[in-house]
Amino acid sequence: MDTGLLEALSPQRRADVQTAVYAVETSMLPVPSSGYRALAETPLRMVVESVLASAGRTLLAVGPGYLSGYDDKIRGLLLREGLGVLPVEDRAVLTLVVLFSVVIPRASGAVLPETLWTQGEPVRKERLREAAVSDGVLDAALRRLVDADLVRSVRPGLLLGHQFLRLTPRVEARLFEELVLLADPHGALAESIQRRREGPGGVRSNDREESGG
């Protein structure tokens, strides 16, 4: 934790920052700035951002409030170490939930593009069973995804979990691109994404990121 910036504050304002940091780190839903002075006042919010950054975290504006998430560089380091990577079966089932709950409803106009990931259309488990995933694999993957709050069970089906509220803008953009490549791999937008990722010399941009470039 960045104690230098905190120590420069009065005890009351220091407590305001610490309370806000705790709130955005632990809350399931976006924390309203109206309830936290350190989120409502720009100078204090900058201290909150600095404190989070010292722990590899970042402050995220989510809908009407704030949450925290892993900084993109830290996320990259964790991925390279294989930490937090879902098993193949879990990724496949999570992709199905994303497609049926968010992507298809957005494409049809049933869900607005600016809607939060967690506010899609509930997808029934029976619809997931129509995919090429065995019932045993599906049920086991869903249990793990629910435990991780990547998927949540509601009536009458399944929605994306609250962890999707903690995506950085860069991760959200990357996820959108992956969905485009999955849904229409030969389309004009997919080709544009591929060209941009390859970059100069035909080197994929994510390869450069993995090498630290």
Secondary structure, DSSP 8 states (H G I E B T S, - for coil): --HHHHHTS-HHHHHHHHHHHHHHHH-SS-EEGGG-HHHHSHHHHHHHHHHHHTTTEEEEEETTEEEEEE-HHHHHHHHHTTTT---HHHHHHHHHHHIIIIIHHHHHTSS-TTS-GGGS--B-HHHHTTSSS-HHHHHHHHHHHHHTTSEEEETTEEEE-GGGGG--HHHHHHHHHHHHHHH-TTSHHHHHHHHHHHTGGG--HHHHHHTT-
